[in-house]
């Protein structure tokens, strides 16, 4: 998927493509609507949740 970067916030990503939500949920990011989703980048969220950002980006790009 083009246009989604690890620097974007989860909120930005979901507004750009809501189909990413199941990928994030499956990866263990269950608070898609929480305030942190609006303020931290996907990379920061992945780090907090112990998720490999490169693997997560591959899953997003496979959509």
C-alpha positions in Angstrom: 0.0 0.0 0.0 1.5 3.3 -1.0 1.2 6.4 1.1 1.3 4.7 4.5 4.5 5.4 6.4 5.7 4.4 9.9 6.0 8.1 10.7 2.2 8.6 10.4 -0.1 8.4 13.4 -2.5 5.5 13.7 -5.3 8.0 13.4 -3.9 9.3 10.1 -3.4 5.8 8.8 -7.0 4.8 9.6 -8.4 7.9 8.0 -6.3 7.2 4.9 -7.3 3.5 4.7 -9.7 2.0 7.3 -8.8 -1.5 5.9 -5.6 -1.3 7.9 -7.5 -1.6 11.2 -7.6 -5.5 11.2 -3.9 -5.7 10.5 -3.2 -3.4 13.5 -5.6 -5.4 15.7 -4.1 -8.7 14.7 -0.6 -7.3 15.6 -1.8 -6.5 19.1 -2.7 -2.8 18.8 -6.2 -2.9 20.3 -6.6 0.8 21.3 -7.1 2.2 17.8 -9.4 4.9 19.1 -7.4 5.9 22.2 -5.7 9.3 22.5 -2.3 7.8 21.9 -3.5 6.7 18.4 -3.8 10.4 17.5 -0.5 11.5 18.9 2.1 8.8 18.4 3.5 7.5 15.2 3.0 3.9 14.1 6.7 3.3 14.8 6.4 4.6 18.3 3.2 2.5 18.9 4.9 -0.6 17.6 7.9 0.0 19.9 5.5 0.4 23.0 3.7 -2.8 22.0 6.9 -4.8 21.3 6.0 -5.2 17.6 8.6 -5.4 14.8 7.8 -2.3 12.7 9.3 -3.8 9.6 7.1 -6.8 9.8 4.1 -4.6 10.5 4.8 -2.4 7.5 5.1 -5.5 5.3 1.6 -6.6 6.5 0.2 -3.2 5.8 1.8 -3.0 2.4 0.4 -6.4 1.5 -3.2 -5.0 1.6 
